[in-house]
Amino acid sequence: MISFLLCLAILIVGYFVYGKIVDNTFGPDDRETPAVRINDGVDYVVMPQWKLFLVQLLNIAGLGPIFGAMQGALWGPVVFLWITFGTIFAGGVHDYFSGMMSERNDGASIAEVTGRYLGPVMQNIMRVFSVVLLIMVGTVFAVGPAGLIVTLCKNGGLSGMVTTTLFWLIIILVYYFIATFISIDAIIGKIYPVFGICLIIMAIGVIFGIFTNPAYILIIMATVIGAMIGTFLMGKLFHFYPVESMLTAGLCMANGGGSGDVQCLGAAHRMELMSYAQISSRIGGAIMLVIASFVFGKFL
């Protein structure tokens, strides 16, 4: 938690300090944006600032939970440094400058801007790179939601076509095409802000619920303390290292997955136990789900 709060503070300071330096370096002015100057009603449409904010928030929040957990599981606590300083000196600067360069060039895509400044060869290379990247990202954000909807439909007792992944993949792809070819304000400008508001409400609700409902705190404390004591004693019983047993079989089985393993092992300076923690998270978590399903189905 201390590392998280420290990194959050650094991000806030970096936004106001280094963000100001980047802004002064580029030198924005009061010229009309392409949305105002061109305004063709399809790709160039004037939208309110609050709506633009919610659209961008939803886009960024969609990628964060996926790649953040992957980076944490692969590279360990150094991800804190990479996300913090990488966002300030690389990610934020890249997004700002690419957006402002596109604005200065009539809203052109990154490949077209690259061609204007670096020539046709680099333009074609950037086109190929952009297509490959779009395919990868599009696949993730088509298969993931489709699988989630199928799971919800099955859990709701539905059957038939709506419980097949192919059906929802087709629906999602049709939405992609429709949202691409018609005015950006017709679908994206109306749907995305709604989901952005829902995302903010859910985040506030979770934070408020955790810190105001004593039941949540008691459940968390009981889970953590129980996992620590139980695995510590079992480690002693079977002549394992009790502290390492408590970390891998206890805390890493009861945390939030790969990113939770990184936090627990990083705080304890035991990153070399990551492979054992991953086994505990997967196998131990699956066993606990089976046991819990049996107990709840039997007695509740």
MIMIVO-271952 format. One record per residue (C-alpha): x, y, z. Coordinates in nm, 3 decimals. Layout:
<torkes>
<torke px="X" py="Y" pz="Z"/>
...
</torkes>
This chain:
<torkes>
<torke px="0.000" py="0.000" pz="0.000"/>
<torke px="0.288" py="0.239" pz="0.080"/>
<torke px="0.444" py="0.172" pz="-0.261"/>
<torke px="0.109" py="0.234" pz="-0.430"/>
<torke px="0.046" py="0.563" pz="-0.251"/>
<torke px="0.403" py="0.677" pz="-0.316"/>
<torke px="0.376" py="0.601" pz="-0.688"/>
<torke px="0.038" py="0.775" pz="-0.701"/>
<torke px="0.190" py="1.086" pz="-0.544"/>
<torke px="0.478" py="1.080" pz="-0.794"/>
<torke px="0.231" py="1.053" pz="-1.082"/>
<torke px="0.036" py="1.354" pz="-0.956"/>
<torke px="0.352" py="1.561" pz="-0.912"/>
<torke px="0.480" py="1.450" pz="-1.253"/>
<torke px="0.154" py="1.558" pz="-1.415"/>
<torke px="0.175" py="1.913" pz="-1.281"/>
<torke px="0.555" py="1.958" pz="-1.308"/>
<torke px="0.683" py="1.759" pz="-1.605"/>
<torke px="0.349" py="1.789" pz="-1.783"/>
<torke px="0.393" py="2.167" pz="-1.776"/>
<torke px="0.742" py="2.134" pz="-1.924"/>
<torke px="0.611" py="1.915" pz="-2.208"/>
<torke px="0.325" py="2.154" pz="-2.271"/>
<torke px="0.562" py="2.452" pz="-2.293"/>
<torke px="0.794" py="2.256" pz="-2.524"/>
<torke px="0.520" py="2.190" pz="-2.778"/>
<torke px="0.369" py="2.534" pz="-2.748"/>
<torke px="-0.007" py="2.491" pz="-2.799"/>
<torke px="-0.198" py="2.794" pz="-2.921"/>
<torke px="-0.555" py="2.903" pz="-2.989"/>
<torke px="-0.579" py="2.785" pz="-3.350"/>
<torke px="-0.893" py="2.591" pz="-3.444"/>
<torke px="-0.878" py="2.216" pz="-3.407"/>
<torke px="-0.952" py="1.989" pz="-3.708"/>
<torke px="-1.291" py="1.905" pz="-3.553"/>
<torke px="-1.387" py="2.273" pz="-3.576"/>
<torke px="-1.208" py="2.362" pz="-3.898"/>
<torke px="-1.303" py="2.054" pz="-4.106"/>
<torke px="-1.616" py="1.926" pz="-3.923"/>
<torke px="-1.738" py="1.681" pz="-4.187"/>
<torke px="-1.996" py="1.525" pz="-3.952"/>
<torke px="-1.831" py="1.182" pz="-3.967"/>
<torke px="-1.468" py="1.172" pz="-3.852"/>
<torke px="-1.438" py="1.537" pz="-3.750"/>
<torke px="-1.714" py="1.626" pz="-3.503"/>
<torke px="-1.716" py="1.881" pz="-3.222"/>
<torke px="-1.795" py="1.719" pz="-2.885"/>
<torke px="-1.817" py="1.859" pz="-2.531"/>
<torke px="-1.504" py="1.833" pz="-2.316"/>
<torke px="-1.676" py="1.620" pz="-2.051"/>
<torke px="-1.778" py="1.368" pz="-2.315"/>
<torke px="-1.426" py="1.355" pz="-2.460"/>
<torke px="-1.288" py="1.300" pz="-2.110"/>
<torke px="-1.518" py="1.004" pz="-2.045"/>
<torke px="-1.440" py="0.848" pz="-2.385"/>
<torke px="-1.066" py="0.869" pz="-2.322"/>
<torke px="-1.105" py="0.746" pz="-1.963"/>
<torke px="-1.288" py="0.435" pz="-2.083"/>
<torke px="-1.025" py="0.368" pz="-2.350"/>
<torke px="-0.737" py="0.392" pz="-2.104"/>
<torke px="-0.911" py="0.198" pz="-1.826"/>
<torke px="-0.984" py="-0.085" pz="-2.066"/>
<torke px="-0.616" py="-0.158" pz="-2.126"/>
<torke px="-0.482" py="-0.089" pz="-1.778"/>
<torke px="-0.613" py="-0.391" pz="-1.582"/>
<torke px="-0.503" py="-0.631" pz="-1.857"/>
<torke px="-0.147" py="-0.519" pz="-1.924"/>
<torke px="-0.080" py="-0.405" pz="-1.569"/>
<torke px="-0.138" py="-0.752" pz="-1.424"/>
<torke px="0.063" py="-0.915" pz="-1.705"/>
<torke px="0.359" py="-0.685" pz="-1.646"/>
<torke px="0.341" py="-0.741" pz="-1.271"/>
<torke px="0.345" py="-1.120" pz="-1.309"/>
<torke px="0.632" py="-1.114" pz="-1.558"/>
<torke px="0.871" py="-0.852" pz="-1.423"/>
<torke px="0.797" py="-0.812" pz="-1.054"/>
<torke px="0.815" py="-0.497" pz="-0.837"/>
<torke px="1.014" py="-0.308" pz="-1.102"/>
<torke px="0.675" py="-0.260" pz="-1.270"/>
<torke px="0.601" py="0.005" pz="-1.006"/>
<torke px="0.896" py="0.204" pz="-1.139"/>
<torke px="0.812" py="0.131" pz="-1.503"/>
<torke px="0.448" py="0.235" pz="-1.472"/>
<torke px="0.527" py="0.544" pz="-1.263"/>
<torke px="0.828" py="0.691" pz="-1.443"/>
<torke px="0.736" py="0.534" pz="-1.777"/>
<torke px="0.399" py="0.707" pz="-1.768"/>
<torke px="0.552" py="1.043" pz="-1.679"/>
<torke px="0.853" py="1.046" pz="-1.915"/>
<torke px="0.735" py="0.812" pz="-2.194"/>
<torke px="0.367" py="0.718" pz="-2.209"/>
<torke px="0.218" py="1.054" pz="-2.123"/>
<torke px="0.466" py="1.241" pz="-2.344"/>
<torke px="0.402" py="1.004" pz="-2.635"/>
<torke px="0.024" py="1.035" pz="-2.611"/>
<torke px="0.038" py="1.413" pz="-2.578"/>
<torke px="0.278" py="1.471" pz="-2.865"/>
<torke px="0.115" py="1.220" pz="-3.100"/>
<torke px="-0.224" py="1.378" pz="-3.037"/>
<torke px="-0.095" py="1.732" pz="-3.080"/>
<torke px="0.102" py="1.640" pz="-3.395"/>
<torke px="-0.212" py="1.485" pz="-3.540"/>
<torke px="-0.404" py="1.801" pz="-3.454"/>
<torke px="-0.142" py="2.017" pz="-3.626"/>
<torke px="-0.169" py="1.796" pz="-3.936"/>
<torke px="-0.547" py="1.805" pz="-3.989"/>
<torke px="-0.617" py="1.504" pz="-3.767"/>
<torke px="-0.399" py="1.266" pz="-3.971"/>
<torke px="-0.322" py="0.918" pz="-3.836"/>
<torke px="0.019" py="0.831" pz="-3.695"/>
<torke px="0.123" py="0.661" pz="-4.019"/>
<torke px="0.037" py="0.967" pz="-4.227"/>
<torke px="0.218" py="1.201" pz="-3.987"/>
<torke px="0.522" py="0.971" pz="-3.997"/>
<torke px="0.521" py="0.985" pz="-4.377"/>
<torke px="0.515" py="1.364" pz="-4.383"/>
<torke px="0.821" py="1.398" pz="-4.159"/>
<torke px="1.022" py="1.077" pz="-4.223"/>
<torke px="0.933" py="0.984" pz="-4.579"/>
<torke px="0.733" py="0.712" pz="-4.761"/>
<torke px="0.944" py="0.417" pz="-4.641"/>
<torke px="0.879" py="0.486" pz="-4.273"/>
<torke px="0.518" py="0.562" pz="-4.356"/>
<torke px="0.465" py="0.211" pz="-4.497"/>
<torke px="0.650" py="0.054" pz="-4.203"/>
<torke px="0.425" py="0.242" pz="-3.961"/>
<torke px="0.118" py="0.135" pz="-4.158"/>
<torke px="0.213" py="-0.232" pz="-4.128"/>
<torke px="0.291" py="-0.190" pz="-3.756"/>
<torke px="-0.040" py="-0.011" pz="-3.697"/>
<torke px="-0.241" py="-0.281" pz="-3.875"/>
<torke px="-0.073" py="-0.560" pz="-3.677"/>
<torke px="-0.125" py="-0.375" pz="-3.350"/>
<torke px="-0.489" py="-0.302" pz="-3.430"/>
<torke px="-0.551" py="-0.669" pz="-3.508"/>
<torke px="-0.399" py="-0.776" pz="-3.177"/>
<torke px="-0.588" py="-0.519" pz="-2.970"/>
<torke px="-0.911" py="-0.577" pz="-3.163"/>
<torke px="-0.886" py="-0.951" pz="-3.103"/>
<torke px="-0.843" py="-0.903" pz="-2.729"/>
<torke px="-1.136" py="-0.664" pz="-2.703"/>
<torke px="-1.361" py="-0.885" pz="-2.912"/>
<torke px="-1.289" py="-1.228" pz="-2.763"/>
<torke px="-1.279" py="-1.101" pz="-2.402"/>
<torke px="-1.623" py="-0.933" pz="-2.393"/>
<torke px="-1.776" py="-1.216" pz="-2.596"/>
<torke px="-1.656" py="-1.475" pz="-2.344"/>
<torke px="-1.780" py="-1.264" pz="-2.053"/>
<torke px="-2.127" py="-1.224" pz="-2.207"/>
<torke px="-2.147" py="-1.599" pz="-2.275"/>
<torke px="-2.061" py="-1.671" pz="-1.911"/>
<torke px="-2.326" py="-1.429" pz="-1.788"/>
<torke px="-2.587" py="-1.581" pz="-2.019"/>
<torke px="-2.509" py="-1.935" pz="-1.902"/>
<torke px="-2.514" py="-1.830" pz="-1.537"/>
<torke px="-2.851" py="-1.667" pz="-1.601"/>
<torke px="-2.998" py="-1.998" pz="-1.718"/>
<torke px="-3.017" py="-1.904" pz="-2.086"/>
<torke px="-2.948" py="-2.151" pz="-2.366"/>
<torke px="-2.925" py="-2.165" pz="-2.741"/>
<torke px="-2.749" py="-1.922" pz="-2.973"/>
<torke px="-2.690" py="-1.654" pz="-2.708"/>
<torke px="-2.461" py="-1.890" pz="-2.516"/>
<torke px="-2.218" py="-1.933" pz="-2.806"/>
<torke px="-1.905" py="-1.722" pz="-2.838"/>
<torke px="-1.938" py="-1.701" pz="-3.217"/>
<torke px="-2.276" py="-1.528" pz="-3.191"/>
<torke px="-2.143" py="-1.248" pz="-2.970"/>
<torke px="-1.824" py="-1.216" pz="-3.173"/>
<torke px="-2.037" py="-1.143" pz="-3.477"/>
<torke px="-2.240" py="-0.887" pz="-3.280"/>
<torke px="-1.923" py="-0.715" pz="-3.157"/>
<torke px="-1.764" py="-0.710" pz="-3.505"/>
<torke px="-2.082" py="-0.565" pz="-3.655"/>
<torke px="-2.073" py="-0.294" pz="-3.390"/>
<torke px="-1.708" py="-0.223" pz="-3.477"/>
<torke px="-1.793" py="-0.173" pz="-3.843"/>
<torke px="-2.100" py="0.041" pz="-3.774"/>
<torke px="-1.913" py="0.260" pz="-3.525"/>
<torke px="-1.632" py="0.304" pz="-3.780"/>
<torke px="-1.835" py="0.403" pz="-4.083"/>
<torke px="-2.093" py="0.638" pz="-3.933"/>
<torke px="-2.045" py="0.962" pz="-3.741"/>
<torke px="-1.827" py="0.925" pz="-3.433"/>
<torke px="-2.086" py="1.114" pz="-3.229"/>
<torke px="-2.370" py="0.881" pz="-3.335"/>
<torke px="-2.259" py="0.575" pz="-3.136"/>
<torke px="-1.921" py="0.624" pz="-2.967"/>
<torke px="-2.009" py="0.972" pz="-2.850"/>
<torke px="-2.333" py="0.850" pz="-2.692"/>
<torke px="-2.246" py="0.501" pz="-2.559"/>
<torke px="-1.891" py="0.546" pz="-2.434"/>
<torke px="-1.966" py="0.831" pz="-2.192"/>
<torke px="-2.237" py="0.618" pz="-2.029"/>
<torke px="-1.992" py="0.335" pz="-1.965"/>
<torke px="-1.733" py="0.588" pz="-1.848"/>
<torke px="-1.977" py="0.722" pz="-1.589"/>
<torke px="-2.057" py="0.365" pz="-1.480"/>
<torke px="-1.684" py="0.296" pz="-1.440"/>
<torke px="-1.639" py="0.600" pz="-1.217"/>
<torke px="-1.946" py="0.511" pz="-1.008"/>
<torke px="-1.825" py="0.152" pz="-0.961"/>
<torke px="-1.477" py="0.267" pz="-0.856"/>
<torke px="-1.618" py="0.516" pz="-0.605"/>
<torke px="-1.865" py="0.257" pz="-0.477"/>
<torke px="-1.594" py="-0.002" pz="-0.419"/>
<torke px="-1.370" py="0.245" pz="-0.236"/>
<torke px="-1.658" py="0.379" pz="-0.029"/>
<torke px="-1.783" py="0.029" pz="0.055"/>
<torke px="-1.442" py="-0.094" pz="0.165"/>
<torke px="-1.375" py="0.194" pz="0.402"/>
<torke px="-1.727" py="0.237" pz="0.544"/>
<torke px="-1.851" py="-0.119" pz="0.587"/>
<torke px="-1.678" py="-0.293" pz="0.880"/>
<torke px="-1.784" py="-0.632" pz="0.740"/>
<torke px="-1.552" py="-0.593" pz="0.441"/>
<torke px="-1.258" py="-0.504" pz="0.663"/>
<torke px="-1.329" py="-0.795" pz="0.900"/>
<torke px="-1.359" py="-1.042" pz="0.612"/>
<torke px="-1.031" py="-0.923" pz="0.461"/>
<torke px="-0.849" py="-0.938" pz="0.793"/>
<torke px="-0.990" py="-1.284" pz="0.874"/>
<torke px="-0.891" py="-1.417" pz="0.532"/>
<torke px="-0.536" py="-1.282" pz="0.550"/>
<torke px="-0.469" py="-1.377" pz="0.912"/>
<torke px="-0.629" py="-1.720" pz="0.873"/>
<torke px="-0.428" py="-1.796" pz="0.559"/>
<torke px="-0.105" py="-1.684" pz="0.728"/>
<torke px="-0.155" py="-1.884" pz="1.048"/>
<torke px="-0.282" py="-2.199" pz="0.876"/>
<torke px="-0.003" py="-2.222" pz="0.619"/>
<torke px="0.260" py="-2.126" pz="0.874"/>
<torke px="0.157" py="-2.416" pz="1.100"/>
<torke px="0.132" py="-2.661" pz="0.809"/>
<torke px="0.479" py="-2.560" pz="0.696"/>
<torke px="0.614" py="-2.629" pz="1.044"/>
<torke px="0.432" py="-2.963" pz="1.056"/>
<torke px="0.580" py="-3.087" pz="0.728"/>
<torke px="0.926" py="-2.938" pz="0.796"/>
<torke px="0.901" py="-2.671" pz="0.526"/>
<torke px="1.026" py="-2.316" pz="0.569"/>
<torke px="0.727" py="-2.172" pz="0.758"/>
<torke px="0.767" py="-1.811" pz="0.639"/>
<torke px="0.796" py="-1.914" pz="0.275"/>
<torke px="0.501" py="-2.151" pz="0.320"/>
<torke px="0.297" py="-1.867" pz="0.466"/>
<torke px="0.382" py="-1.644" pz="0.170"/>
<torke px="0.332" py="-1.883" pz="-0.121"/>
<torke px="0.062" py="-2.121" pz="0.001"/>
<torke px="-0.115" py="-1.865" pz="0.219"/>
<torke px="-0.105" py="-1.506" pz="0.106"/>
<torke px="-0.042" py="-1.576" pz="-0.263"/>
<torke px="-0.340" py="-1.812" pz="-0.275"/>
<torke px="-0.571" py="-1.555" pz="-0.115"/>
<torke px="-0.469" py="-1.245" pz="-0.308"/>
<torke px="-0.573" py="-1.092" pz="-0.641"/>
<torke px="-0.384" py="-1.325" pz="-0.878"/>
<torke px="-0.061" py="-1.243" pz="-1.060"/>
<torke px="-0.045" py="-0.879" pz="-0.952"/>
<torke px="-0.120" py="-0.984" pz="-0.593"/>
<torke px="0.167" py="-1.234" pz="-0.603"/>
<torke px="0.400" py="-0.956" pz="-0.711"/>
<torke px="0.287" py="-0.732" pz="-0.425"/>
<torke px="0.317" py="-1.002" pz="-0.157"/>
<torke px="0.652" py="-1.141" pz="-0.269"/>
<torke px="0.792" py="-0.797" pz="-0.349"/>
<torke px="0.706" py="-0.666" pz="-0.001"/>
<torke px="0.866" py="-0.975" pz="0.157"/>
<torke px="1.174" py="-0.966" pz="-0.072"/>
<torke px="1.100" py="-1.319" pz="-0.193"/>
<torke px="1.054" py="-1.268" pz="-0.568"/>
<torke px="1.247" py="-1.591" pz="-0.634"/>
<torke px="0.938" py="-1.776" pz="-0.507"/>
<torke px="0.722" py="-1.649" pz="-0.795"/>
<torke px="0.700" py="-1.990" pz="-0.965"/>
<torke px="0.574" py="-2.152" pz="-0.643"/>
<torke px="0.333" py="-1.867" pz="-0.585"/>
<torke px="0.188" py="-1.909" pz="-0.934"/>
<torke px="0.131" py="-2.280" pz="-0.867"/>
<torke px="-0.036" py="-2.194" pz="-0.538"/>
<torke px="-0.255" py="-1.928" pz="-0.699"/>
<torke px="-0.377" py="-2.157" pz="-0.976"/>
<torke px="-0.400" py="-2.501" pz="-0.817"/>
<torke px="-0.478" py="-2.381" pz="-0.465"/>
<torke px="-0.734" py="-2.134" pz="-0.591"/>
<torke px="-0.905" py="-2.400" pz="-0.801"/>
<torke px="-0.920" py="-2.638" pz="-0.503"/>
<torke px="-1.070" py="-2.366" pz="-0.283"/>
<torke px="-1.334" py="-2.290" pz="-0.546"/>
<torke px="-1.432" py="-2.657" pz="-0.564"/>
<torke px="-1.452" py="-2.687" pz="-0.185"/>
<torke px="-1.645" py="-2.361" pz="-0.150"/>
<torke px="-1.891" py="-2.462" pz="-0.422"/>
<torke px="-1.955" py="-2.793" pz="-0.247"/>
<torke px="-1.997" py="-2.636" pz="0.097"/>
<torke px="-2.223" py="-2.354" pz="-0.022"/>
<torke px="-2.433" py="-2.590" pz="-0.231"/>
<torke px="-2.468" py="-2.832" pz="0.060"/>
<torke px="-2.545" py="-2.598" pz="0.346"/>
<torke px="-2.675" py="-2.273" pz="0.192"/>
</torkes>
